[in-house]
Amino acid sequence: LGLLESGGEGRVSLHRLIAAFVRGVEGGDEAQVAVEETLAEEGYRLNKAGDPGPLLGWQSHLRAITEAARERKDAQAARLCNILGHYLWLTGDFVGARPYLEKALAVRERVLGREHLDTAQSLNDLGVLLNDAGYLSEAETCYTRALAIRERVLGLEHPDTAMSLSNLGSLFQDIEVFSRAQSYYERALEIQGRLLG
């Protein structure tokens, strides 16, 4: 009937009307949670590798699941938004990435609090995007807030704290304020030297 088609490499396509029906069936909450968790874990793993290529094949699924979760305004929806925003940033789609990263930050601030480590991660990711897009003042604000959270929660001797310091160093290097860049880089290097040798 054309409602289910077999694709290459064992992939299966479901007709969009059947897919819409399945999404609307009562009792599918457990399946929805499992799909969201699986996509989030794999998306995070691939984003962390820094190569957007492997995620390209199922980016449409990540986007569909993220859009469905986006209005819930819970921690998992924020996580999905952050992952999709990070992926779009990796592909160079700064305009497309920004709303997802901003949504993730807003939800995490509201649900988890302004001092949560996931909030700091959202601030960091949004800062990287803004820095790359040339919004340096906004990027500095994000980086500074992320650093403050990480110093308070993780302490002065943590790799994530060093990453925030390095991001600020990079920003000041980009705008040629070399004395501030050097200061942040030196602090990051000291931490990394003590932790990593």
Secondary structure by P-SEA (a helix, b strand, c coil): cccccccccccccccaaaaaaaaacccaaaaaaaaaaaaaaaaaaaaaacccccccccaaaaaaaaaaacccccaaaaaaaaaaaaaaaaacccccaaaaaaaaaaaaaaacccccaaaaaaaaaaaaaaaaacaaaaaaaaaaaaaaaaaaacccccaaaaaaaaaaaaaaaaacaaaaaaaaaaaaaaaaaaacc
